[in-house]
Amino acid sequence: MFETRPDRSDEVVLVGRSNVGKSTLMREITGHTFDTGQKPGVTREPNHYDWAGDDFVLTDLPGFGFMSGVHEDHREQIKDDIVAYLEENAANFLVAVIVVDGKSVVDIIDRHSGEDEIPYVVEMFYVLEDLGVPTVVAVNKMDKVDDDEERLNDLCDRLGLFPPWQQWQDTIAPITAKRGQIQPLNDAVRTHLHEAKRDDLFKFF
């Protein structure tokens, strides 16, 4: 279990598969560089970023799913630790952001959908929903997606959200973090911050 969380009441947490750009997004939001790597699964411990004077922490949890050179048992342990962290801190989450790769997410979900298997992304979406945590899906790397409307509608369908995606703009946020194009995510996060009466945190998003 991760034990590195700073003593802050409110939190925005980033979750997602390995190599979808969570650390890049974290850097874009905070303006600070974090340990990242080209290999999936380099981030093994949470990255926390808190600001002096603000009772708030932004957390980038380790990636889950396939990681090159990492044994399956260890991958499962990381996933279990992530779920445990979400369950333990759910009451503190203002928003959870699930980061996905816009080009591959639907294919990955379909590949891992079976009688005995729930895709990680879908599982995390439902875990957060069950915990009552406002959740935004940041659909990253949209600059590499040609059929963006179709892809976003397909993703909604896989998450149990009735298309078209445009009616879910508080939940589905198409972005390209590497290019700094994250306004749809900021807008969605602000909606949930406002509902939590934390407009003072708009300065971070």
C-alpha distance (Angstrom), angle and dihedral (degrees) to the residues before:
residue distance angle dihedral
M1 . . .
F2 3.80 . .
E3 3.80 112.0 .
T4 3.80 101.2 176.5
R5 3.82 101.2 94.2
P6 3.83 113.9 130.5
D7 3.81 118.1 -126.1
R8 3.80 97.3 -93.3
S9 3.79 127.8 134.1
D10 3.81 101.0 -147.5
E11 3.77 127.3 48.4
V12 3.78 143.4 178.7
V13 3.80 110.0 -156.1
L14 3.82 130.2 -160.7
V15 3.80 118.6 -151.2
G16 3.79 133.0 170.7
R17 3.77 148.5 117.8
S18 3.78 120.2 -58.8
N19 3.80 117.8 -79.6
V20 3.81 98.7 15.7
G21 3.81 94.1 119.4
K22 3.81 103.5 -96.1
S23 3.80 93.6 140.7
T24 3.81 90.9 46.9
L25 3.79 89.0 52.3
M26 3.81 90.7 47.5
R27 3.80 89.1 52.7
E28 3.81 90.8 48.6
I29 3.82 92.4 52.0
T30 3.80 97.4 43.5
G31 3.80 102.3 29.8
H32 3.81 88.8 -130.4
T33 3.79 130.7 111.7
F34 3.79 120.5 -121.2
D35 3.78 132.3 -168.9
T36 3.78 106.9 -78.0
G37 3.75 134.6 155.0
Q38 3.77 142.0 -167.9
K39 3.78 91.1 -115.2
P40 3.80 116.6 83.7
G41 3.77 114.3 -110.1
V42 3.80 98.0 26.2
T43 3.81 90.6 133.8
R44 3.82 102.8 74.1
E45 3.81 98.9 159.6
P46 3.81 127.8 44.7
N47 3.79 118.2 -90.0
H48 3.82 108.4 -138.9
Y49 3.78 123.7 -167.5
D50 3.78 119.6 -173.1
W51 3.75 131.0 172.7
A52 3.80 125.4 -134.4
G53 3.77 110.9 -110.0
D54 3.80 95.5 16.3
D55 3.79 120.2 96.5
F56 3.78 91.0 -139.4
V57 3.80 139.9 100.1
L58 3.80 131.1 -166.6
T59 3.81 112.8 -149.9
D60 3.80 130.8 -165.4
L61 3.81 107.3 -162.5
P62 3.83 120.8 -153.8
G63 3.78 116.9 -86.4
F64 3.78 118.6 -99.1
G65 3.78 131.4 -151.1
F66 3.79 127.6 42.8
M67 3.80 116.2 9.7
S68 3.76 122.0 179.0
G69 3.79 111.9 -113.6
V70 3.80 94.2 4.3
H71 3.80 118.5 121.6
E72 3.81 116.4 -119.2
D73 3.82 91.9 -119.7
H74 3.79 90.0 57.0
R75 3.81 91.3 47.3
E76 3.79 89.9 53.1
Q77 3.81 90.5 48.0
I78 3.81 91.2 53.6
K79 3.81 89.9 50.0
D80 3.81 90.8 49.0
D81 3.82 90.0 49.1
I82 3.82 90.3 51.0
V83 3.80 92.4 50.8
A84 3.83 90.2 46.5
Y85 3.82 90.1 51.2
L86 3.81 91.0 49.9
E87 3.79 92.2 48.6
E88 3.80 94.2 45.6
N89 3.81 95.4 48.3
A90 3.82 101.3 31.5
A91 3.80 92.8 113.2
N92 3.83 89.5 59.3
F93 3.81 97.6 49.4
L94 3.79 115.4 106.8
V95 3.80 90.2 178.5
A96 3.80 136.7 -5.5
V97 3.79 117.5 -149.5
I98 3.80 117.8 -156.2
V99 3.80 107.5 -160.5
V100 3.81 116.6 -153.2
D101 3.80 136.0 174.1
G102 3.79 105.5 -109.4
K103 3.78 94.1 -150.6
S104 3.81 98.8 50.6
V105 3.80 108.1 22.1
V106 3.82 97.8 92.9
D107 3.82 92.2 46.6
I108 3.83 91.1 48.8
I109 3.81 91.6 48.8
D110 3.81 91.1 49.5
R111 3.80 92.6 46.4
H112 3.79 92.1 54.5
S113 3.79 98.0 40.4
G114 3.78 111.3 107.7
E115 3.76 143.5 125.9
D116 3.80 93.7 -79.6
E117 3.80 100.0 26.8
I118 3.79 135.3 75.3
P119 3.82 114.5 -169.4
Y120 3.81 112.0 -113.5
V121 3.81 94.2 -120.8
V122 3.79 92.8 51.5
E123 3.80 90.8 44.3
M124 3.81 92.2 52.6
F125 3.81 90.8 47.5
Y126 3.80 90.5 54.0
V127 3.82 93.7 42.5
L128 3.80 90.1 55.6
E129 3.80 91.5 44.1
D130 3.81 90.5 51.8
L131 3.81 89.4 49.6
G132 3.80 90.1 52.9
V133 3.81 93.7 -119.1
P134 3.84 116.8 151.2
T135 3.81 103.2 -118.3
V136 3.80 133.3 -160.6
V137 3.81 122.0 -170.0
A138 3.82 107.8 -144.7
V139 3.80 104.2 -155.1
N140 3.79 99.8 -155.4
K141 3.82 133.2 -166.3
M142 3.81 92.2 34.5
D143 3.81 88.5 154.6
K144 3.82 86.3 75.9
V145 3.81 94.6 51.1
D146 3.81 119.3 94.0
D147 3.81 102.0 -179.7
D148 3.78 94.9 43.7
E149 3.82 98.6 158.9
E150 3.79 92.1 50.6
R151 3.81 92.8 44.9
L152 3.80 93.4 50.2
N153 3.81 91.5 47.1
D154 3.81 90.4 49.4
L155 3.80 90.7 50.7
C156 3.81 90.9 51.3
D157 3.78 88.8 51.0
R158 3.83 92.1 52.1
L159 3.81 91.0 50.0
G160 3.79 93.1 50.5
L161 3.81 93.6 -106.7
F162 3.78 114.6 134.7
P163 3.85 110.3 -119.1
P164 2.99 144.7 -96.7
W165 3.78 94.4 82.8
Q166 3.81 93.2 -146.7
Q167 3.80 90.9 78.0
W168 3.82 89.1 60.4
Q169 3.80 100.1 55.6
D170 3.82 90.3 133.2
T171 3.82 86.8 58.9
I172 3.83 107.9 27.9
A173 3.82 116.2 54.3
P174 3.84 118.7 176.7
I175 3.82 109.1 -152.9
T176 3.81 144.3 158.7
A177 3.80 104.1 -147.6
K178 3.80 94.8 -177.6
R179 3.81 89.8 61.8
G180 3.79 94.4 41.6
Q181 3.80 91.9 -111.4
I182 3.81 99.4 140.7
Q183 3.81 103.8 123.6
P184 3.84 94.6 116.1
L185 3.81 88.2 56.7
N186 3.80 92.6 47.4
D187 3.80 90.2 50.5
A188 3.81 92.3 50.1
V189 3.81 93.4 46.1
R190 3.81 91.0 48.5
T191 3.80 90.4 54.4
H192 3.80 89.8 58.7
L193 3.81 93.8 41.1
H194 3.80 88.9 53.7
E195 3.79 90.9 51.3
A196 3.82 88.0 51.9
K197 3.84 89.4 50.4
R198 3.81 91.7 -116.6
D199 3.82 100.4 124.8
D200 3.81 85.8 141.2
L201 3.82 87.5 76.2
F202 3.82 93.1 60.0
K203 3.82 87.1 95.2
F204 3.82 88.4 73.2
F205 3.81 95.7 49.7
